[in-house]
Amino acid sequence: AAMYGQRSGTAGAALAGLQRAYPVAMTFLDQAYDAGAAGADLRTVGGRLIRTSGPADPGARGRYARNALIQGAAAELFKAWAATVRATTADLGAEVVLCLHDELLIHVRAAQAAATVERVGAALNDAARRWSGGTPVRFVTDSVVIQRWSEAK
């Protein structure tokens, strides 16, 4: 809630901490809110157009714009990561069988599991570097090898 701009309660305290720790990012989101409230169109990091002329309430437009930039950036990075995983694990016989929010389910023979896990992490680092223009942002994966899809959590 804090990331999306809630200013009351526990989220308000967390927001103050985010503003201290990440002033550039939080200013960017505040500017997105202001632009959305004014009805100005925005673009995500990857260039996707966000139209804010829909809701009549300026506050709703501002919240929409702020949220759309956060969610849009996350989706763009995820897509870059998934495509990089697919490209860099194909020689192992790996197949991306499910993408859900920020999770990938990859099917691969047991003998190739360890190599696939390594490449999944490397793919995230590579995708993040390209997507962010080289900005040194650290991303991590939590990869688990399972025997059957029903064990995925």
DSSP file with accessible surface (Angstrom, degrees, kcal/mol):
  #  RESIDUE AA STRUCTURE BP1 BP2  ACC     N-H-->O    O-->H-N    N-H-->O    O-->H-N    TCO  KAPPA ALPHA  PHI   PSI    X-CA   Y-CA   Z-CA
    1    1 A A      >       0   0   70      0, 0.0     5,-2.6     0, 0.0     4,-0.2   0.000 360.0 360.0 360.0 -36.3    0.0    0.0    0.0
    2    2 A A  T > 5 +     0   0   10      1,-0.2     3,-1.8     3,-0.2     9,-0.0   0.931 360.0  52.4 -64.3 -44.4    2.9    2.4    0.8
    3    3 A M  T 3 5S+     0   0   78      1,-0.3    -1,-0.2     2,-0.1    67,-0.1   0.862 109.0  51.4 -60.3 -32.7    4.5    1.9   -2.6
    4    4 A Y  T 3 5S-     0   0   87     66,-0.0    -1,-0.3     1,-0.0    -2,-0.2   0.410 128.1 -96.2 -88.7   1.8    1.1    2.7   -4.2
    5    5 A G  T < 5 +     0   0   17     -3,-1.8    -3,-0.2     1,-0.3     2,-0.2   0.501  63.5 157.7 105.6   5.4    0.8    5.9   -2.2
    6    6 A Q      < -     0   0   91     -5,-2.6    -1,-0.3     1,-0.1     9,-0.2  -0.452  17.3-173.3 -64.6 131.3   -1.3    5.1    0.9
    7    7 A R        +     0   0  143     -2,-0.2     2,-0.2     8,-0.1    -1,-0.1   0.395  50.7  80.8-111.0   3.9   -0.5    7.8    3.4
    8    8 A S  S >> S-     0   0   74      4,-0.1     4,-1.7     5,-0.0     3,-0.5  -0.694  85.9  -9.1-111.5 162.3   -2.3    6.6    6.5
    9    9 A G  H 3> S-     0   0   63     -2,-0.2     4,-1.6     1,-0.2     3,-0.3  -0.090 121.4 -18.9  59.6-149.8   -1.7    4.0    9.2
   10   10 A T  H 3> S+     0   0  128      1,-0.2     4,-2.4     2,-0.2    -1,-0.2   0.866 138.3  57.1 -60.1 -38.2    1.2    1.5    8.9
   11   11 A A  H <> S+     0   0   16     -3,-0.5     4,-2.9     1,-0.2    -1,-0.2   0.887 102.9  55.0 -62.9 -37.1    1.4    2.1    5.2
   12   12 A G  H  X S+     0   0   16     -4,-1.7     4,-2.0    -3,-0.3    -1,-0.2   0.908 108.8  47.3 -62.4 -41.2    2.0    5.9    5.8
   13   13 A A  H  X S+     0   0   69     -4,-1.6     4,-1.7     2,-0.2    -2,-0.2   0.910 113.2  48.5 -66.1 -41.3    4.9    5.1    8.1
   14   14 A A  H  X S+     0   0   49     -4,-2.4     4,-2.6     1,-0.2    -2,-0.2   0.899 108.2  55.0 -64.6 -38.8    6.3    2.7    5.6
   15   15 A L  H  X S+     0   0    5     -4,-2.9     4,-2.7    -9,-0.2    -2,-0.2   0.920 104.9  52.7 -61.0 -42.4    5.9    5.3    2.9
   16   16 A A  H  X S+     0   0   33     -4,-2.0     4,-1.9     1,-0.2    -1,-0.2   0.912 110.0  49.2 -60.4 -40.1    7.9    7.8    4.9
   17   17 A G  H  X S+     0   0   23     -4,-1.7     4,-2.6     2,-0.2     5,-0.2   0.906 110.4  50.0 -65.3 -41.3   10.7    5.2    5.1
   18   18 A L  H  X S+     0   0   45     -4,-2.6     4,-3.1     1,-0.2     8,-0.2   0.904 108.7  52.6 -62.7 -41.2   10.5    4.5    1.4
   19   19 A Q  H  < S+     0   0   70     -4,-2.7    -1,-0.2     1,-0.2    -2,-0.2   0.877 112.7  44.7 -64.6 -35.9   10.8    8.3    0.7
   20   20 A R  H  < S+     0   0  191     -4,-1.9    -2,-0.2    -5,-0.2    -1,-0.2   0.909 120.8  38.8 -70.8 -43.8   13.9    8.5    2.9
   21   21 A A  H  < S+     0   0   62     -4,-2.6    -2,-0.2     1,-0.2    -3,-0.2   0.831 131.1  24.8 -77.8 -33.0   15.5    5.4    1.5
   22   22 A Y     X  +     0   0  142     -4,-3.1     4,-2.6    -5,-0.2     5,-0.3  -0.500  66.7 158.2-132.4  63.7   14.6    5.9   -2.2
   23   23 A P  H  > S+     0   0   72      0, 0.0     4,-2.2     0, 0.0     5,-0.2   0.866  75.5  50.6 -62.6 -35.3   13.9    9.6   -2.8
   24   24 A V  H  > S+     0   0  124      2,-0.2     4,-2.2     1,-0.2     5,-0.1   0.956 113.9  43.7 -67.7 -47.4   14.5    9.4   -6.6
   25   25 A A  H  > S+     0   0   48      1,-0.2     4,-2.1     2,-0.2    -1,-0.2   0.919 115.6  47.6 -64.3 -43.0   12.1    6.5   -7.1
   26   26 A M  H  X S+     0   0    4     -4,-2.6     4,-2.5    -8,-0.2    -1,-0.2   0.875 110.2  52.1 -70.2 -34.2    9.4    7.9   -4.8
   27   27 A T  H  X S+     0   0   69     -4,-2.2     4,-2.7    -5,-0.3    -1,-0.2   0.917 107.5  54.1 -63.8 -40.7    9.6   11.3   -6.5
   28   28 A F  H  X S+     0   0   98     -4,-2.2     4,-1.9     1,-0.2    -2,-0.2   0.927 110.7  45.6 -57.1 -45.0    9.2    9.6   -9.8
   29   29 A L  H  X S+     0   0    9     -4,-2.1     4,-2.3     2,-0.2    -1,-0.2   0.882 111.2  51.9 -69.5 -37.1    6.0    7.9   -8.5
   30   30 A D  H  X S+     0   0   40     -4,-2.5     4,-2.4     2,-0.2    -2,-0.2   0.906 109.9  49.8 -63.8 -39.6    4.7   11.2   -7.0
   31   31 A Q  H  X S+     0   0  120     -4,-2.7     4,-2.7     2,-0.2    -2,-0.2   0.876 108.5  53.1 -66.2 -35.8    5.3   12.9  -10.3
   32   32 A A  H  X S+     0   0    4     -4,-1.9     4,-2.8    -5,-0.2    -2,-0.2   0.922 108.6  50.2 -63.8 -42.5    3.3   10.1  -12.0
   33   33 A Y  H  X S+     0   0   75     -4,-2.3     4,-3.0     2,-0.2    -2,-0.2   0.947 112.0  47.1 -58.9 -49.2    0.5   10.6   -9.6
   34   34 A D  H  X S+     0   0  104     -4,-2.4     4,-1.7     1,-0.2    -2,-0.2   0.909 113.1  48.2 -60.6 -43.6    0.5   14.4  -10.3
   35   35 A A  H  <>S+     0   0   26     -4,-2.7     5,-2.7     2,-0.2     4,-0.3   0.923 113.4  47.6 -64.2 -42.8    0.6   13.8  -14.1
   36   36 A G  H ><5S+     0   0    0     -4,-2.8     3,-1.7     1,-0.2    26,-0.3   0.919 108.8  53.5 -64.0 -43.3   -2.2   11.3  -13.9
   37   37 A A  H 3<5S+     0   0   21     -4,-3.0    -1,-0.2     1,-0.3    -2,-0.2   0.860 108.7  50.9 -59.5 -33.5   -4.4   13.6  -11.7
   38   38 A A  T 3<5S-     0   0   82     -4,-1.7    -1,-0.3    -5,-0.2    -2,-0.2   0.507 120.1-112.2 -81.5  -5.4   -3.9   16.2  -14.4
   39   39 A G  T < 5 +     0   0   27     -3,-1.7    13,-0.3    -4,-0.3     2,-0.3   0.618  65.2 150.0  85.0  14.3   -5.0   13.8  -17.1
   40   40 A A      < -     0   0   45     -5,-2.7    -1,-0.3    -6,-0.2     2,-0.1  -0.588  46.6-120.8 -82.0 139.9   -1.6   13.6  -18.8
   41   41 A D        -     0   0   71     -2,-0.3     2,-0.3    10,-0.1    10,-0.2  -0.474  31.6-163.5 -74.7 151.2   -0.6   10.3  -20.6
   42   42 A L  E     -A   50   0A  31      8,-2.5     8,-3.4    -2,-0.1     2,-0.4  -0.812  11.4-135.6-128.0 170.4    2.5    8.5  -19.3
   43   43 A R  E     -A   49   0A 151     -2,-0.3     6,-0.2     6,-0.2     5,-0.1  -0.988  18.4-126.6-129.9 141.2    4.9    5.9  -20.6
   44   44 A T    >   -     0   0    9      4,-2.2     3,-1.9    -2,-0.4    25,-0.1  -0.213  41.4 -92.7 -71.3 173.5    6.3    2.9  -18.7
   45   45 A V  T 3  S+     0   0   90     24,-0.3    -1,-0.1     1,-0.3    28,-0.1   0.888 131.0  49.3 -54.7 -39.1   10.0    2.3  -18.6
   46   46 A G  T 3  S-     0   0   57      2,-0.0    -1,-0.3     1,-0.0    -2,-0.0   0.452 125.3-102.2 -83.2  -0.8    9.6    0.0  -21.6
   47   47 A G    <   +     0   0   32     -3,-1.9     2,-0.2     1,-0.3    -2,-0.1   0.475  65.9 153.0  99.0   1.9    7.6    2.6  -23.5
   48   48 A R        -     0   0  107      1,-0.1    -4,-2.2    -5,-0.1     2,-0.3  -0.458  46.6-118.3 -68.5 134.5    4.0    1.3  -23.1
   49   49 A L  E     -A   43   0A  64     -6,-0.2     2,-0.6    -2,-0.2    -6,-0.2  -0.556  23.9-164.0 -77.1 132.0    1.4    4.2  -23.2
   50   50 A I  E     -A   42   0A  10     -8,-3.4    -8,-2.5    -2,-0.3     2,-0.4  -0.962   6.7-157.3-117.2 111.2   -0.7    4.8  -20.1
   51   51 A R        +     0   0  154     -2,-0.6     3,-0.2   -10,-0.2   -10,-0.1  -0.757  13.7 179.5 -88.6 132.3   -3.8    6.9  -20.8
   52   52 A T        +     0   0    0     -2,-0.4   -12,-0.1   -13,-0.3    -1,-0.1   0.236  54.5  99.1-116.8  15.1   -5.2    8.6  -17.8
   53   53 A S        +     0   0   89      1,-0.1    -1,-0.1   -14,-0.1     8,-0.0   0.524  64.8  83.0 -82.1  -1.9   -8.1   10.5  -19.3
   54   54 A G  S    S+     0   0   64     -3,-0.2    -1,-0.1     7,-0.1    -2,-0.1   0.998  73.7  58.7 -69.3 -75.0  -10.7    7.9  -18.2
   55   55 A P        -     0   0   56      0, 0.0     6,-0.1     0, 0.0    -3,-0.0  -0.283  67.8-144.5 -63.9 142.6  -11.8    8.4  -14.6
   56   56 A A  S    S+     0   0   93      4,-0.1     3,-0.0     5,-0.0    -2,-0.0   0.832  79.5  85.4 -73.8 -31.2  -13.4   11.8  -13.8
   57   57 A D  S  > S-     0   0   86      1,-0.2     4,-2.2     2,-0.0     3,-0.2  -0.585  70.6-149.8 -75.9 119.4  -11.9   11.9  -10.3
   58   58 A P  H  > S+     0   0   62      0, 0.0     4,-2.5     0, 0.0     5,-0.2   0.875  97.6  55.1 -57.3 -37.2   -8.3   13.4  -10.4
   59   59 A G  H  > S+     0   0   11      1,-0.2     4,-2.6     2,-0.2     5,-0.2   0.908 107.5  49.0 -62.6 -41.1   -7.3   11.3   -7.4
   60   60 A A  H  > S+     0   0   26     -3,-0.2     4,-2.5     2,-0.2    -1,-0.2   0.905 111.3  49.7 -65.2 -40.9   -8.4    8.1   -9.1
   61   61 A R  H  X S+     0   0   42     -4,-2.2     4,-2.5     2,-0.2   -24,-0.2   0.915 111.6  49.3 -63.3 -41.5   -6.5    9.1  -12.2
   62   62 A G  H  X S+     0   0    0     -4,-2.5     4,-2.4   -26,-0.3    -2,-0.2   0.932 112.2  46.5 -64.1 -45.1   -3.4    9.8  -10.1
   63   63 A R  H  X S+     0   0  133     -4,-2.6     4,-2.6     1,-0.2     5,-0.2   0.911 112.7  51.3 -63.7 -40.9   -3.6    6.5   -8.3
   64   64 A Y  H  X S+     0   0  111     -4,-2.5     4,-3.0    -5,-0.2    -2,-0.2   0.933 110.5  48.2 -60.4 -46.1   -4.1    4.7  -11.6
   65   65 A A  H  X S+     0   0    0     -4,-2.5     4,-2.0     2,-0.2    -2,-0.2   0.931 112.8  47.4 -62.8 -45.8   -1.1    6.3  -13.1
   66   66 A R  H  X S+     0   0    3     -4,-2.4     4,-1.7     1,-0.2    -1,-0.2   0.944 116.0  44.9 -60.3 -48.3    1.2    5.5  -10.1
   67   67 A N  H  X S+     0   0   63     -4,-2.6     4,-3.1     1,-0.2     5,-0.3   0.910 110.1  54.6 -62.9 -43.2    0.0    1.9  -10.1
   68   68 A A  H  X S+     0   0   15     -4,-3.0     4,-2.5     1,-0.2     5,-0.2   0.867 107.2  50.6 -63.7 -34.9    0.3    1.5  -13.8
   69   69 A L  H  X S+     0   0   11     -4,-2.0     4,-2.0    -5,-0.2   -24,-0.3   0.916 114.3  44.2 -69.3 -39.6    3.9    2.6  -13.8
   70   70 A I  H  X S+     0   0   29     -4,-1.7     4,-2.2     2,-0.2    -2,-0.2   0.969 119.8  40.1 -66.6 -53.4    4.8    0.1  -11.0
   71   71 A Q  H  X S+     0   0   93     -4,-3.1     4,-2.5     1,-0.2    -2,-0.2   0.877 114.6  53.8 -66.1 -37.0    2.9   -2.8  -12.5
   72   72 A G  H  X S+     0   0    7     -4,-2.5     4,-2.5    -5,-0.3    -1,-0.2   0.925 109.2  47.6 -63.7 -43.5    4.0   -1.9  -16.0
   73   73 A A  H  X S+     0   0   18     -4,-2.0     4,-2.5    -5,-0.2     5,-0.2   0.927 112.2  50.0 -63.3 -43.6    7.6   -1.9  -15.1
   74   74 A A  H  X S+     0   0   54     -4,-2.2     4,-2.5     1,-0.2    -2,-0.2   0.924 112.0  47.8 -61.6 -43.4    7.2   -5.2  -13.2
   75   75 A A  H  X S+     0   0   34     -4,-2.5     4,-2.5     2,-0.2    -1,-0.2   0.903 110.9  50.9 -65.1 -40.3    5.5   -6.8  -16.2
   76   76 A E  H  X S+     0   0   24     -4,-2.5     4,-2.1     2,-0.2    -2,-0.2   0.923 112.4  45.7 -65.3 -43.7    8.1   -5.6  -18.6
   77   77 A L  H  X S+     0   0   17     -4,-2.5     4,-2.6     2,-0.2    -2,-0.2   0.933 112.2  52.1 -64.4 -43.6   11.0   -7.0  -16.5
   78   78 A F  H  X S+     0   0   30     -4,-2.5     4,-3.0    -5,-0.2     5,-0.2   0.925 109.2  49.2 -59.2 -44.3    9.2  -10.3  -16.1
   79   79 A K  H  X S+     0   0  130     -4,-2.5     4,-2.4     1,-0.2    -1,-0.2   0.909 111.0  49.8 -62.4 -41.6    8.6  -10.7  -19.8
   80   80 A A  H  X S+     0   0   27     -4,-2.1     4,-2.1     2,-0.2    -1,-0.2   0.915 113.1  47.6 -62.7 -41.2   12.3   -9.9  -20.5
   81   81 A W  H  X S+     0   0   28     -4,-2.6     4,-3.0     2,-0.2     5,-0.2   0.947 111.4  49.1 -64.8 -48.8   13.3  -12.5  -17.9
   82   82 A A  H  X S+     0   0   16     -4,-3.0     4,-2.5     1,-0.2    -2,-0.2   0.917 112.9  47.5 -59.5 -42.7   11.0  -15.2  -19.2
   83   83 A A  H  X S+     0   0   43     -4,-2.4     4,-2.4    -5,-0.2    -1,-0.2   0.897 112.3  49.8 -66.2 -37.4   12.2  -14.7  -22.7
   84   84 A T  H  X S+     0   0   12     -4,-2.1     4,-2.5    -5,-0.2    -2,-0.2   0.908 110.2  50.3 -68.3 -40.8   15.8  -14.8  -21.6
   85   85 A V  H  X S+     0   0    0     -4,-3.0     4,-1.3     2,-0.2    -2,-0.2   0.947 111.0  49.5 -59.6 -47.6   15.2  -18.0  -19.6
   86   86 A R  H  X S+     0   0  163     -4,-2.5     4,-0.8     1,-0.2     3,-0.4   0.934 114.8  44.1 -58.5 -43.9   13.5  -19.6  -22.7
   87   87 A A  H  < S+     0   0   74     -4,-2.4     4,-0.3     1,-0.2    -1,-0.2   0.868 116.7  44.5 -70.5 -35.9   16.4  -18.6  -24.9
   88   88 A T  H  < S+     0   0   54     -4,-2.5    -1,-0.2     1,-0.2    -2,-0.2   0.520 117.4  42.2 -92.6  -4.1   19.2  -19.6  -22.5
   89   89 A T  H ><>S+     0   0    1     -4,-1.3     5,-1.7    -3,-0.4     3,-1.5   0.416  82.9  96.7-116.9   0.7   17.8  -23.0  -21.4
   90   90 A A  G ><5S+     0   0   61     -4,-0.8     3,-2.0     1,-0.3    -2,-0.1   0.882  79.9  58.4 -59.0 -39.2   16.6  -24.3  -24.7
   91   91 A D  G 3 5S+     0   0  117     -4,-0.3    -1,-0.3     1,-0.3    -2,-0.1   0.700 102.1  56.2 -66.8 -15.9   19.8  -26.4  -25.3
   92   92 A L  G < 5S-     0   0   22     -3,-1.5    17,-0.4     2,-0.1    -1,-0.3   0.447 119.4-111.2 -88.9  -3.7   19.0  -28.2  -22.0
   93   93 A G  T < 5 +     0   0   49     -3,-2.0    -3,-0.2    -4,-0.3     2,-0.1   0.618  65.7 155.4  82.0  13.5   15.6  -29.2  -23.2
   94   94 A A      < -     0   0   12     -5,-1.7     2,-0.4    14,-0.1    -1,-0.3  -0.470  24.3-166.1 -76.3 145.3   13.9  -26.9  -20.8
   95   95 A E  E     -B  107   0B 123     12,-2.3    12,-3.1    -2,-0.1     2,-0.7  -0.999  21.9-132.4-132.5 130.4   10.4  -25.5  -21.5
   96   96 A V  E     +B  106   0B  41     -2,-0.4    10,-0.2    10,-0.2     3,-0.1  -0.734  32.4 171.2 -76.5 116.7    8.7  -22.7  -19.7
   97   97 A V  E     +     0   0B  55      8,-2.9     2,-0.3    -2,-0.7     9,-0.2   0.576  59.7  23.4-107.6 -13.4    5.3  -24.2  -19.0
   98   98 A L  E     -B  105   0B  91      7,-1.4     7,-2.6     2,-0.0     2,-0.4  -0.950  52.2-172.2-155.9 133.1    3.7  -21.6  -16.8
   99   99 A C  E     +B  104   0B  65     -2,-0.3     2,-0.4     5,-0.2     5,-0.2  -0.999  15.2 170.0-121.2 125.7    4.2  -17.9  -16.2
  100  100 A L  E >   -B  103   0B  85      3,-2.5     3,-2.4    -2,-0.4     2,-0.8  -0.925  61.2 -59.8-142.3 111.5    2.2  -16.4  -13.3
  101  101 A H  T 3  S-     0   0  161     -2,-0.4   -23,-0.0     1,-0.3     0, 0.0  -0.330 125.4 -12.8  55.0 -97.1    2.9  -12.8  -12.1
  102  102 A D  T 3  S+     0   0  113     -2,-0.8     2,-0.4    -3,-0.0    -1,-0.3   0.042 119.0  95.2-120.8  26.6    6.6  -13.1  -11.1
  103  103 A E  E <   -B  100   0B 104     -3,-2.4    -3,-2.5     2,-0.0     2,-0.4  -0.928  50.1-163.7-123.7 144.1    6.9  -16.9  -11.2
  104  104 A L  E     -B   99   0B  34     -2,-0.4     2,-0.5    -5,-0.2    -5,-0.2  -0.976   6.6-157.4-121.4 137.8    8.1  -19.3  -13.9
  105  105 A L  E     -B   98   0B  33     -7,-2.6    -8,-2.9    -2,-0.4    -7,-1.4  -0.982  18.7-170.0-111.4 120.9    7.4  -23.1  -13.9
  106  106 A I  E     -B   96   0B  35     -2,-0.5     2,-0.5   -10,-0.2   -10,-0.2  -0.951  12.8-149.2-118.4 128.7   10.0  -24.7  -16.1
  107  107 A H  E     +B   95   0B  89    -12,-3.1   -12,-2.3    -2,-0.5     2,-0.3  -0.847  33.6 146.9 -98.1 127.7    9.9  -28.4  -17.2
  108  108 A V        -     0   0   30     -2,-0.5   -14,-0.1   -14,-0.2   -15,-0.1  -0.986  52.4 -88.4-154.5 153.1   13.3  -30.0  -17.7
  109  109 A R    >   -     0   0  203    -17,-0.4     3,-1.9    -2,-0.3     4,-0.4  -0.358  42.0-114.9 -62.9 147.4   14.8  -33.5  -17.2
  110  110 A A  G >  S+     0   0   79      1,-0.3     3,-1.5     2,-0.2     4,-0.5   0.850 114.6  61.4 -54.2 -37.7   16.1  -34.2  -13.7
  111  111 A A  G 3  S+     0   0   92      1,-0.3    -1,-0.3     2,-0.1     4,-0.2   0.747 108.9  43.1 -64.4 -20.8   19.7  -34.4  -15.1
  112  112 A Q  G <> S+     0   0   70     -3,-1.9     4,-2.3     1,-0.1    -1,-0.3   0.371  86.1  98.5-103.7   2.5   19.5  -30.8  -16.3
  113  113 A A  H <> S+     0   0   13     -3,-1.5     4,-2.6    -4,-0.4     5,-0.2   0.917  81.8  47.7 -61.6 -48.1   17.8  -29.3  -13.2
  114  114 A A  H  > S+     0   0   69     -4,-0.5     4,-2.1     1,-0.2    -1,-0.2   0.926 113.8  47.4 -62.7 -43.3   20.9  -27.9  -11.5
  115  115 A A  H  > S+     0   0   33     -4,-0.2     4,-2.2     1,-0.2    -1,-0.2   0.892 111.3  52.3 -64.9 -37.0   22.2  -26.3  -14.7
  116  116 A T  H  X S+     0   0    6     -4,-2.3     4,-2.5     2,-0.2    -2,-0.2   0.928 106.5  52.6 -64.6 -44.1   18.7  -24.9  -15.4
  117  117 A V  H  X S+     0   0   52     -4,-2.6     4,-1.8     1,-0.2    -1,-0.2   0.928 110.1  49.0 -57.7 -45.0   18.6  -23.3  -11.9
  118  118 A E  H  X S+     0   0  148     -4,-2.1     4,-2.2     1,-0.2    -1,-0.2   0.925 112.6  47.4 -59.9 -44.4   21.9  -21.6  -12.5
  119  119 A R  H  X S+     0   0   79     -4,-2.2     4,-2.8     2,-0.2    -1,-0.2   0.826 105.3  58.8 -70.4 -30.7   20.8  -20.3  -15.8
  120  120 A V  H  X S+     0   0    9     -4,-2.5     4,-1.8     2,-0.2    -1,-0.2   0.935 110.0  44.0 -62.4 -45.1   17.5  -19.0  -14.4
  121  121 A G  H  X S+     0   0   17     -4,-1.8     4,-2.1     2,-0.2    -2,-0.2   0.927 114.7  48.4 -64.8 -43.3   19.4  -16.8  -12.0
  122  122 A A  H  X S+     0   0   58     -4,-2.2     4,-2.7     1,-0.2    -2,-0.2   0.887 108.5  55.0 -64.3 -36.9   21.8  -15.7  -14.7
  123  123 A A  H  X S+     0   0    3     -4,-2.8     4,-3.1     2,-0.2     5,-0.2   0.890 106.3  51.1 -64.7 -38.1   18.9  -14.9  -17.0
  124  124 A L  H  X S+     0   0   14     -4,-1.8     4,-2.8     2,-0.2     5,-0.2   0.943 111.4  47.3 -64.8 -45.0   17.3  -12.6  -14.4
  125  125 A N  H  X S+     0   0   94     -4,-2.1     4,-2.2     2,-0.2    -2,-0.2   0.923 115.5  45.7 -61.0 -42.6   20.6  -10.8  -13.9
  126  126 A D  H  X S+     0   0   51     -4,-2.7     4,-2.4     2,-0.2     5,-0.2   0.942 114.8  46.1 -66.7 -46.5   21.0  -10.4  -17.7
  127  127 A A  H  X S+     0   0    0     -4,-3.1     4,-3.2     1,-0.2     5,-0.2   0.918 113.4  49.8 -63.2 -42.7   17.4   -9.4  -18.3
  128  128 A A  H  X S+     0   0    5     -4,-2.8     4,-2.6    -5,-0.2     6,-0.3   0.904 110.0  50.9 -64.1 -40.4   17.5   -6.9  -15.4
  129  129 A R  H  <>S+     0   0  133     -4,-2.2     5,-2.4    -5,-0.2     4,-0.4   0.942 116.4  40.3 -62.7 -45.9   20.8   -5.3  -16.7
  130  130 A R  H ><5S+     0   0  119     -4,-2.4     3,-0.8     3,-0.2    -2,-0.2   0.928 117.2  48.6 -69.2 -42.8   19.4   -4.9  -20.2
  131  131 A W  H 3<5S+     0   0   68     -4,-3.2    -2,-0.2     1,-0.2    -1,-0.2   0.879 115.3  43.7 -66.2 -38.3   16.0   -3.8  -19.0
  132  132 A S  T ><5S-     0   0   24     -4,-2.6     3,-0.9    -5,-0.2    -1,-0.2   0.417 112.3-114.4 -90.3   3.0   17.3   -1.2  -16.6
  133  133 A G  T < 5S-     0   0   71     -3,-0.8    -3,-0.2    -4,-0.4    -4,-0.1   0.784  75.3 -52.4  70.8  24.8   20.0    0.2  -18.9
  134  134 A G  T 3 <S+     0   0   44     -5,-2.4    -1,-0.2    -6,-0.3    -5,-0.1   0.465  89.3 156.1  91.3   0.0   22.8   -1.1  -16.7
  135  135 A T    <   -     0   0   77     -3,-0.9     2,-2.4    -6,-0.2    -1,-0.3  -0.406  53.3-115.5 -59.1 131.8   21.5    0.5  -13.5
  136  136 A P        +     0   0  130      0, 0.0     2,-0.5     0, 0.0    -1,-0.1  -0.406  57.9 151.4 -77.2  75.2   23.0   -1.6  -10.7
  137  137 A V        -     0   0   76     -2,-2.4     2,-0.5    -9,-0.1    -5,-0.1  -0.892  39.9-134.1-104.6 133.7   19.8   -3.0   -9.2
  138  138 A R        +     0   0  212     -2,-0.5     2,-0.4   -10,-0.0   -13,-0.0  -0.772  24.9 178.9 -93.4 126.3   20.0   -6.4   -7.5
  139  139 A F        -     0   0   61     -2,-0.5     2,-0.3   -18,-0.1   -14,-0.1  -0.947   7.1-164.7-120.8 145.8   17.3   -9.0   -8.3
  140  140 A V        -     0   0   99     -2,-0.4     2,-0.3   -16,-0.1   -19,-0.0  -0.932   8.2-145.5-130.2 154.2   17.3  -12.5   -6.8
  141  141 A T        -     0   0   49     -2,-0.3     2,-0.5     2,-0.0   -20,-0.1  -0.846   6.1-151.3-113.4 155.3   15.5  -15.7   -7.7
  142  142 A D        -     0   0  149     -2,-0.3     2,-0.4     2,-0.0    -2,-0.0  -0.820  28.7-178.1-122.4  85.1   14.2  -18.4   -5.3
  143  143 A S        -     0   0   48     -2,-0.5     2,-0.4   -26,-0.1    -2,-0.0  -0.727   7.5-174.9 -94.9 137.3   14.4  -21.5   -7.5
  144  144 A V        -     0   0  107     -2,-0.4     2,-0.5     2,-0.0    -2,-0.0  -0.993  19.0-138.4-130.8 135.7   13.3  -24.9   -6.2
  145  145 A V        +     0   0   81     -2,-0.4     2,-0.3     7,-0.0   -31,-0.0  -0.828  28.5 178.0 -94.6 128.0   13.6  -28.2   -8.0
  146  146 A I        -     0   0   46     -2,-0.5     3,-0.1     1,-0.1     6,-0.0  -0.857  33.5-134.3-125.8 162.7   10.5  -30.4   -7.7
  147  147 A Q  S    S+     0   0  149     -2,-0.3     2,-0.3     1,-0.2    -1,-0.1   0.780  88.3  17.9 -87.8 -31.7    9.6  -33.8   -9.1
  148  148 A R  S >  S-     0   0  154      1,-0.1     3,-2.1     0, 0.0     4,-0.2  -0.988  76.3-115.5-142.2 153.5    6.1  -33.0  -10.3
  149  149 A W  G >  S+     0   0  136     -2,-0.3     3,-2.1     1,-0.3    -1,-0.1   0.808 109.4  68.4 -58.1 -32.8    4.2  -29.9  -11.1
  150  150 A S  G 3  S+     0   0   99      1,-0.3    -1,-0.3    -3,-0.0     0, 0.0   0.684  92.9  61.6 -65.1 -13.9    1.7  -30.5   -8.2
  151  151 A E  G <  S+     0   0   74     -3,-2.1    -1,-0.3     2,-0.1    -2,-0.2   0.530  77.2 115.4 -86.0  -8.5    4.5  -29.9   -5.8
  152  152 A A    <         0   0   51     -3,-2.1   -47,-0.0    -4,-0.2    -7,-0.0  -0.395 360.0 360.0 -66.2 136.8    5.0  -26.3   -7.0
  153  153 A K              0   0  224     -2,-0.1    -2,-0.1     0, 0.0    -1,-0.0  -0.957 360.0 360.0-127.3 360.0    4.2  -23.7   -4.3
